Amino acid sequence: MAKLAEKSGNVLAYLQEHDTGDGVSIREIADAMGLEEKNIRPVVTLSLAAKKDGSRGALAVYDKREVDGEEKPVGFAVLTEEGRNFVDEDDPEDE
């Protein structure tokens, strides 16, 4: 299985630590990583999505929801079961 790119791995690690089942807002992830939301959304919708060749399922999915107090729907990244159990190939904790 291919190693995740650095930003994708960081987003996945954040989700693994903070997603308790309801997902984490894209805004929260962006703020925590010092990036803009527009930099996080493609990581979730493309990099952490299922591979087209079938070699890996989706690690996270993007979900837009109505949130009280927000004018527009808010984007969330929701960790999948595969994402919850995924260990990046060259993770130093595995050595």
Secondary structure as a PSIPRED ss2 file (coil, helix, strand):
# PSIPRED VFORMAT (PSIPRED V4.0)

   1 M C   1.000  0.000  0.000
   2 A C   1.000  0.000  0.000
   3 K C   1.000  0.000  0.000
   4 L C   1.000  0.000  0.000
   5 A C   1.000  0.000  0.000
   6 E H   0.000  1.000  0.000
   7 K H   0.000  1.000  0.000
   8 S H   0.000  1.000  0.000
   9 G H   0.000  1.000  0.000
  10 N H   0.000  1.000  0.000
  11 V H   0.000  1.000  0.000
  12 L H   0.000  1.000  0.000
  13 A H   0.000  1.000  0.000
  14 Y H   0.000  1.000  0.000
  15 L H   0.000  1.000  0.000
  16 Q H   0.000  1.000  0.000
  17 E H   0.000  1.000  0.000
  18 H H   0.000  1.000  0.000
  19 D C   1.000  0.000  0.000
  20 T C   1.000  0.000  0.000
  21 G C   1.000  0.000  0.000
  22 D C   1.000  0.000  0.000
  23 G C   1.000  0.000  0.000
  24 V E   0.000  0.000  1.000
  25 S E   0.000  0.000  1.000
  26 I H   0.000  1.000  0.000
  27 R H   0.000  1.000  0.000
  28 E H   0.000  1.000  0.000
  29 I H   0.000  1.000  0.000
  30 A H   0.000  1.000  0.000
  31 D H   0.000  1.000  0.000
  32 A H   0.000  1.000  0.000
  33 M H   0.000  1.000  0.000
  34 G C   1.000  0.000  0.000
  35 L C   1.000  0.000  0.000
  36 E C   1.000  0.000  0.000
  37 E H   0.000  1.000  0.000
  38 K H   0.000  1.000  0.000
  39 N H   0.000  1.000  0.000
  40 I H   0.000  1.000  0.000
  41 R H   0.000  1.000  0.000
  42 P H   0.000  1.000  0.000
  43 V H   0.000  1.000  0.000
  44 V H   0.000  1.000  0.000
  45 T H   0.000  1.000  0.000
  46 L H   0.000  1.000  0.000
  47 S H   0.000  1.000  0.000
  48 L C   1.000  0.000  0.000
  49 A C   1.000  0.000  0.000
  50 A C   1.000  0.000  0.000
  51 K C   1.000  0.000  0.000
  52 K C   1.000  0.000  0.000
  53 D C   1.000  0.000  0.000
  54 G C   1.000  0.000  0.000
  55 S C   1.000  0.000  0.000
  56 R C   1.000  0.000  0.000
  57 G C   1.000  0.000  0.000
  58 A C   1.000  0.000  0.000
  59 L C   1.000  0.000  0.000
  60 A E   0.000  0.000  1.000
  61 V E   0.000  0.000  1.000
  62 Y E   0.000  0.000  1.000
  63 D E   0.000  0.000  1.000
  64 K E   0.000  0.000  1.000
  65 R E   0.000  0.000  1.000
  66 E C   1.000  0.000  0.000
  67 V C   1.000  0.000  0.000
  68 D C   1.000  0.000  0.000
  69 G C   1.000  0.000  0.000
  70 E C   1.000  0.000  0.000
  71 E C   1.000  0.000  0.000
  72 K C   1.000  0.000  0.000
  73 P C   1.000  0.000  0.000
  74 V E   0.000  0.000  1.000
  75 G E   0.000  0.000  1.000
  76 F E   0.000  0.000  1.000
  77 A E   0.000  0.000  1.000
  78 V E   0.000  0.000  1.000
  79 L E   0.000  0.000  1.000
  80 T C   1.000  0.000  0.000
  81 E H   0.000  1.000  0.000
  82 E H   0.000  1.000  0.000
  83 G H   0.000  1.000  0.000
  84 R H   0.000  1.000  0.000
  85 N H   0.000  1.000  0.000
  86 F C   1.000  0.000  0.000
  87 V C   1.000  0.000  0.000
  88 D C   1.000  0.000  0.000
  89 E C   1.000  0.000  0.000
  90 D C   1.000  0.000  0.000
  91 D C   1.000  0.000  0.000
  92 P H   0.000  1.000  0.000
  93 E H   0.000  1.000  0.000
  94 D H   0.000  1.000  0.000
  95 E C   1.000  0.000  0.000
